[in-house]
Amino acid sequence: MNTDNKAELIKQKKTLSKVLALVFIPIFIIITTISLIQNNSLSYLEKKYKSIHNSYYSGKITNLYLETNNGRLRPIRIDNTWNKEIPFFIHNELNIGDSLFKIAESDFEYYIKTANNDTIIWDVNKFYRTKYLNKLNKK
C-alpha cells in the first residue's frame, strides 16, 4: 500500500469517527435524559415502591454462593428454585439452612438464623419509599 492510500484511509477513519460521535452522543444524551426524568416521576416511584411493598416470599437458604462477589450485593439460593441478591453484611451472617421471609404490605425482610434463633431485619424498600414520599410531599 502506498502512502497516499494510507493517508486517505486515516482521513476516512477520522471522518467516520466524527460522524458517529455526532450521531450517537446526542442520542445517548436524549435517552439518558428521558430515563432520568422517567425514573424520578411520581408514578414510576409509586409503582416501584408498591411493587416491593406488596411482594411476599419465603424459603430456606440452600446455597450462599460464597465464590461470587457482586460488590455490595451477594447472591443466595432459596429452596433450590430462585436466587436473591442481599447485602454483603447480611450474607456474611447467614448459613445454609437459615430462612428468609417477607410478608405483603411490609418493607422488611426477615432472616431467621437457625443456629441461635436470631433474626436479622432488613428494610428492602427504604430507597424507593424515601424517594416516593419525598416526591409526594413536594407535590
Helices and strands as residue ranges (DSSP letters): H 3-39, H 42-54, E 57-63, E 73-78, E 82-87, H 88-91, E 99-102, E 108-113, E 118-123, H 126-138
